[in-house]
Amino acid sequence: MIQISSKLPSGDTTIFTEMSALAQQYQAINLGQGFPDFDPPADLIRCVQVTTALHHHQYAPMAGDITLRKVISQKVALCYGSSYDPVSEITVTAGATQGLFTAISAFVRSGDEVIIFEPAYDSYTPSIVLAGGKVVPFRLHGPEFDIDWHKVAQLVNEKTRMIIINTPNNPTGTVFTQDDWQALDLLVAGTPIIILSDEVYEHLVYDGQSHESVLKYPNLKERSVAAFSFGKTFHCTGWKIGYCVGTESLMQEFRKIHQWNVFSVNSVFQIALARYLADPEKYQNISEFYQAKRDYFKAILQNTLFKPLEVKGTCFQLCDYSAYSDVDDRSFAKEMVTKYGVAAIPLSPFYGSGSNEKIIRFCFAKTESLMDEAGERLCRI
């Protein structure tokens, strides 16, 4: 037997895989993993059908189809007033998670420290570990999950190579404000720290707010790589297409890894997306669509003892379940599946050392009929 020293010795299965498998086993309604149960926009599907008929079936360029990159450049300029060269500063990725992994691999070396804010999306830590870096978590607490930037400053030292931001945030539903970005700007000024900004839910921001992207802030822009997702924006997560933007010097290093990691991304969907995105209205009103779903699900929760936390962005609703039980969140989430037929995600796996906050996460990117059925089951708890 060959002895292998694992680069990821914990070998943990993601909580999303675990809960989805449990939901399938018990035929539960899956409000855990963040995928919609409805199709992408009909016009986008038609663009795919047209593109398929035009025989675009071979490798796309390594950095992505240039027509799509040009449209992305126009989109970024329209949304954030920021200019990026489609040739040298935009790369199409096989989903945002691949983009995040590539950026971490490109800039984090052995011994480097990376600050993340917990609860954090679960791909950050293993990506940092595989790059040889050290995860430096800054722990946030509900229900507000606000960042104390003076305390964050205490974590910064000569080994700090990267700070990862996620706004709108998965799983908390919080969003960065101008004050947050300005505080971060002051924190990293005069340092070699790179910002990796995970903005996959950029168009899912509610109650009249606009998304505050790192791309709006010139000083931060010069040291930032930002990751975005078409799958999240157009509810086609299975397509696994996203993109990253960054200054030319940063993108050169990013592509050195990207070309050996993925090389190129699905050509048909790239060209279809380029056609679809030519009309800015296709992405400018998405927040209204998802805000209606948030409000619909929140109304359903009024008939239960779950205490919903404020959701300013994403398609996730955190809920305090302490009125039901004092057990840990993993046990409560499993009990919901096995006894009541509804799957949710516990909050504790989003922390490196766990959490006792008695909070679970529901996904409301679902049809009203499915949310209604889930609501009926939740009322039985």
C-alpha distance (Angstrom), angle and dihedral (degrees) to the residues before:
residue distance angle dihedral
M1 . . .
I2 3.80 . .
Q3 3.80 112.1 .
I4 3.80 111.9 -134.2
S5 3.77 125.3 -166.3
S6 3.78 101.2 -149.0
K7 3.80 120.0 -134.1
L8 3.81 86.6 -149.6
P9 3.81 102.1 35.5
S10 3.81 95.2 174.4
G11 3.80 89.3 64.8
D12 3.77 90.5 -168.9
T13 3.79 119.8 176.1
T14 3.80 110.3 -130.4
I15 3.78 115.9 -99.0
F16 3.81 87.6 -123.0
T17 3.79 92.1 59.9
E18 3.80 91.5 43.3
M19 3.79 95.9 51.4
S20 3.81 94.7 41.0
A21 3.80 90.4 52.9
L22 3.79 89.8 49.0
A23 3.81 90.5 48.8
Q24 3.80 90.4 52.6
Q25 3.79 92.2 47.2
Y26 3.82 92.6 53.5
Q27 3.82 95.8 33.1
A28 3.79 89.2 -119.8
I29 3.80 127.2 164.7
N30 3.79 104.5 -99.6
L31 3.81 110.5 -133.7
G32 3.80 89.1 148.8
Q33 3.79 112.8 77.9
G34 3.80 112.4 57.8
F35 3.78 102.4 -115.6
P36 3.84 126.3 118.4
D37 3.79 122.3 -120.9
F38 3.81 91.8 -144.6
D39 3.79 133.0 75.9
P40 3.81 128.3 -99.1
P41 3.83 116.7 -96.2
A42 3.80 112.8 -60.5
D43 3.81 92.4 -124.7
L44 3.79 90.1 55.5
I45 3.81 91.2 51.0
R46 3.80 88.7 51.8
C47 3.80 89.8 52.1
V48 3.80 88.8 54.4
Q49 3.81 91.1 49.9
V50 3.80 92.1 50.5
T51 3.79 92.7 46.2
T52 3.80 92.3 49.1
A53 3.78 90.2 54.5
L54 3.82 90.4 53.1
H55 3.82 92.0 64.5
H56 3.82 99.6 -116.6
H57 3.78 93.0 156.6
Q58 3.81 105.7 125.9
Y59 3.79 132.6 85.1
A60 3.77 116.7 -55.7
P61 3.81 118.0 -140.1
M62 3.81 113.2 -77.2
A63 3.82 93.5 -109.0
G64 3.79 93.2 43.5
D65 3.80 137.8 -90.6
I66 3.79 106.3 -44.0
T67 3.80 93.3 -136.9
L68 3.78 90.1 57.0
R69 3.80 92.0 45.9
K70 3.80 90.0 52.4
V71 3.79 91.0 51.6
I72 3.81 90.2 48.0
S73 3.80 89.3 51.9
Q74 3.80 89.7 52.9
K75 3.81 90.8 46.8
V76 3.81 93.0 51.8
A77 3.80 91.0 48.3
L78 3.80 92.1 49.3
C79 3.82 95.8 45.6
Y80 3.79 101.2 37.5
G81 3.81 107.7 14.2
S82 3.79 89.6 -120.2
S83 3.81 126.5 133.7
Y84 3.81 121.9 -138.6
D85 3.79 126.0 173.1
P86 3.83 107.7 -122.1
V87 3.80 90.8 -149.3
S88 3.79 100.5 51.4
E89 3.81 108.9 13.6
I90 3.82 107.6 44.1
T91 3.82 127.1 66.5
V92 3.80 126.8 -177.4
T93 3.81 112.1 -135.7
A94 3.79 138.2 -164.8
G95 3.79 90.7 -104.4
A96 3.79 127.9 -40.9
T97 3.81 93.8 -82.5
Q98 3.80 90.3 62.7
G99 3.78 88.8 48.9
L100 3.80 91.2 51.6
F101 3.81 91.5 48.0
T102 3.80 91.3 48.9
A103 3.80 93.7 49.4
I104 3.80 92.1 49.5
S105 3.81 91.1 47.1
A106 3.80 91.5 49.3
F107 3.79 98.0 52.6
V108 3.82 110.0 21.7
R109 3.79 117.1 83.3
S110 3.79 133.6 -177.2
G111 3.79 109.6 -62.9
D112 3.79 95.8 15.5
E113 3.78 117.7 131.8
V114 3.81 124.0 -133.7
I115 3.80 121.9 -164.2
I116 3.79 115.8 -144.9
F117 3.79 130.1 176.4
E118 3.79 116.0 -125.4
P119 2.96 134.0 -111.8
A120 3.80 80.7 55.2
Y121 3.80 137.0 172.2
D122 3.77 104.6 -91.1
S123 3.82 99.8 -122.4
Y124 3.81 94.4 68.6
T125 3.79 99.7 73.5
P126 3.84 99.9 47.7
S127 3.81 90.2 45.3
I128 3.80 90.6 53.5
V129 3.80 92.3 45.9
L130 3.82 92.4 50.4
A131 3.81 89.0 52.1
G132 3.80 89.7 54.6
G133 3.79 94.0 -109.7
K134 3.77 131.6 134.1
V135 3.80 120.6 -118.2
V136 3.81 113.0 -132.1
P137 3.81 106.4 -169.4
F138 3.79 124.4 -158.0
R139 3.77 106.8 -157.8
L140 3.82 119.4 -138.0
H141 3.79 124.3 -164.5
G142 3.78 133.0 -146.9
P143 2.83 152.2 -81.5
E144 3.83 92.9 32.9
F145 3.85 101.0 18.8
D146 3.81 89.6 -157.6
I147 3.82 120.7 172.9
D148 3.82 119.8 -122.0
W149 3.79 99.7 -151.8
H150 3.80 93.8 -169.4
K151 3.80 88.6 61.6
V152 3.80 91.8 44.4
A153 3.81 88.2 56.1
Q154 3.79 88.9 61.3
L155 3.83 89.6 64.5
V156 3.80 94.7 55.2
N157 3.81 117.7 98.5
E158 3.80 140.4 143.3
K159 3.83 90.2 -72.5
T160 3.82 94.5 56.3
R161 3.80 106.1 112.4
M162 3.79 103.6 162.1
I163 3.79 143.1 15.7
I164 3.82 117.1 -157.8
I165 3.79 118.2 -148.0
N166 3.80 125.6 -170.4
T167 3.80 117.3 -167.4
P168 2.98 126.3 -166.2
N169 3.76 82.0 29.5
N170 3.78 128.2 -128.3
P171 3.02 115.3 -126.8
T172 3.82 103.6 10.3
G173 3.83 101.1 49.2
T174 3.83 90.4 -135.8
V175 3.81 123.1 137.1
F176 3.78 134.6 -146.8
T177 3.81 116.4 -108.6
Q178 3.79 130.2 -153.2
D179 3.81 87.4 -100.0
D180 3.81 90.7 56.4
W181 3.79 93.1 51.8
Q182 3.79 92.7 45.2
A183 3.80 90.9 50.5
L184 3.81 90.2 50.1
D185 3.81 90.1 47.9
L186 3.80 90.7 56.2
L187 3.79 91.3 44.7
V188 3.81 96.5 56.1
A189 3.81 99.3 34.4
G190 3.80 110.4 126.5
T191 3.81 93.7 12.2
P192 3.83 131.5 105.2
I193 3.81 90.7 -124.7
I194 3.81 116.8 139.0
I195 3.80 120.8 -146.7
L196 3.80 118.1 -141.3
S197 3.79 107.0 -165.0
D198 3.79 117.0 -164.0
E199 3.82 104.6 -158.5
V200 3.79 102.9 159.7
Y201 3.82 92.4 135.6
E202 3.81 93.6 51.3
H203 3.82 93.2 132.5
L204 3.80 95.8 44.3
V205 3.82 99.7 80.2
Y206 3.80 119.6 127.9
D207 3.80 148.6 -155.4
G208 3.79 96.6 38.0
Q209 3.80 95.3 -54.9
S210 3.78 122.5 132.7
H211 3.78 125.1 -138.9
E212 3.79 112.6 -95.5
S213 3.80 102.9 -145.3
V214 3.78 124.9 -170.1
L215 3.80 84.7 -125.0
K216 3.81 89.7 73.6
Y217 3.80 92.5 65.6
P218 3.84 113.4 74.0
N219 3.80 97.9 -158.4
L220 3.79 92.8 48.2
K221 3.80 92.3 42.7
E222 3.80 90.4 64.2
R223 3.81 91.4 61.1
S224 3.82 100.3 33.6
V225 3.78 140.5 97.1
A226 3.81 112.1 -166.1
A227 3.82 123.7 -160.2
F228 3.81 125.0 -152.7
S229 3.81 135.9 179.1
F230 3.79 132.3 -141.9
G231 3.79 88.1 -171.2
K232 3.81 92.2 62.9
T233 3.80 94.4 39.8
F234 3.81 97.5 49.9
H235 3.85 98.8 27.3
C236 3.79 94.1 -114.2
T237 3.79 100.0 119.8
G238 3.80 92.9 157.2
W239 3.80 91.6 64.8
K240 3.83 89.3 69.5
I241 3.80 97.4 -152.3
G242 3.78 125.3 143.3
Y243 3.76 137.9 137.1
C244 3.77 142.3 -135.3
V245 3.79 128.5 -145.9
G246 3.78 129.1 -162.8
T247 3.77 142.2 140.7
E248 3.79 115.9 -69.9
S249 3.81 94.4 -101.5
L250 3.80 91.8 51.5
M251 3.79 93.8 42.9
Q252 3.80 91.8 51.8
E253 3.80 89.3 60.9
F254 3.81 91.8 41.7
R255 3.82 91.7 55.0
K256 3.79 92.5 49.5
I257 3.81 86.7 67.6
H258 3.81 97.0 33.4
Q259 3.80 93.6 58.2
W260 3.81 92.0 58.3
N261 3.80 95.6 35.6
V262 3.82 101.1 51.3
F263 3.81 106.5 -20.0
S264 3.79 95.8 -162.6
V265 3.80 140.9 5.7
N266 3.83 133.1 -128.3
S267 3.80 105.9 -60.1
V268 3.83 99.7 -155.7
F269 3.78 95.0 55.2
Q270 3.80 92.2 44.4
I271 3.79 92.8 56.9
A272 3.79 91.6 42.6
L273 3.79 90.7 52.6
A274 3.80 90.7 49.1
R275 3.80 89.4 56.1
Y276 3.78 92.9 46.4
L277 3.81 96.7 46.1
A278 3.79 92.6 53.4
D279 3.82 85.7 89.3
P280 3.85 108.8 63.2
E281 3.81 91.1 -158.4
K282 3.79 87.2 73.3
Y283 3.81 90.7 74.3
Q284 3.80 105.6 20.5
N285 3.82 98.1 80.7
I286 3.79 102.3 37.8
S287 3.80 92.3 108.8
E288 3.82 91.0 65.7
F289 3.81 90.7 55.2
Y290 3.80 93.6 52.3
Q291 3.79 95.8 38.4
A292 3.80 88.1 60.1
K293 3.81 88.8 54.0
R294 3.81 91.5 47.9
D295 3.80 91.5 51.8
Y296 3.82 92.3 45.2
F297 3.79 92.3 52.9
K298 3.80 92.6 44.3
A299 3.82 89.1 54.6
I300 3.80 89.1 53.2
L301 3.81 90.2 52.8
Q302 3.81 90.3 57.1
N303 3.81 86.8 76.3
T304 3.81 90.9 58.6
L305 3.80 137.0 58.7
F306 3.81 92.2 -112.2
K307 3.81 111.9 120.0
P308 3.82 108.3 -142.7
L309 3.80 117.9 -145.6
E310 3.80 120.4 -139.7
V311 3.81 113.9 -79.7
K312 3.80 115.7 -156.8
G313 3.80 96.6 165.0
T314 3.85 147.5 -3.5
C315 3.81 125.2 48.9
F316 3.80 95.6 -84.4
Q317 3.78 132.9 102.5
L318 3.79 119.5 -158.4
C319 3.79 115.3 -152.7
D320 3.79 133.6 -169.0
Y321 3.82 107.1 -134.2
S322 3.83 97.4 -177.6
A323 3.82 91.4 114.6
Y324 3.81 87.5 66.5
S325 3.76 104.9 39.4
D326 3.78 147.5 -5.7
V327 3.82 95.2 -144.8
D328 3.80 120.8 113.7
D329 3.79 117.5 -83.7
R330 3.83 96.1 -108.6
S331 3.79 91.1 54.4
F332 3.78 92.1 45.7
A333 3.83 92.6 48.7
K334 3.81 91.3 50.4
E335 3.79 91.0 47.5
M336 3.80 89.8 52.9
V337 3.80 89.8 56.1
T338 3.77 98.9 43.4
K339 3.82 98.5 40.3
Y340 3.78 105.8 26.6
G341 3.81 105.7 23.0
V342 3.82 100.6 -122.0
A343 3.80 123.7 115.9
A344 3.80 122.3 -149.9
I345 3.79 133.3 162.5
P346 3.83 121.4 -109.5
L347 3.80 115.6 -130.2
S348 3.81 98.0 -136.1
P349 3.86 96.5 78.8
F350 3.80 88.0 63.1
Y351 3.82 87.2 66.9
G352 3.79 121.0 70.6
S353 3.80 92.0 -137.9
G354 3.79 98.9 31.5
S355 3.79 131.6 -110.2
N356 3.79 139.6 -114.7
E357 3.79 97.3 -158.3
K358 3.85 96.2 119.1
I359 3.80 91.5 -129.5
I360 3.82 131.6 137.7
R361 3.81 131.8 -174.7
F362 3.80 127.0 -127.3
C363 3.81 124.9 -168.3
F364 3.81 113.4 -136.4
A365 3.82 96.6 -173.9
K366 3.79 87.3 112.0
T367 3.78 139.1 108.2
E368 3.79 116.8 -89.0
S369 3.79 91.0 -115.4
L370 3.81 91.6 56.6
M371 3.81 91.5 46.4
D372 3.81 89.2 49.9
E373 3.80 91.5 52.9
A374 3.78 91.0 46.6
G375 3.80 89.5 49.6
E376 3.79 91.6 54.5
R377 3.80 89.9 53.7
L378 3.81 93.7 45.0
C379 3.81 89.6 53.9
R380 3.82 88.6 61.7
I381 3.79 93.5 62.9
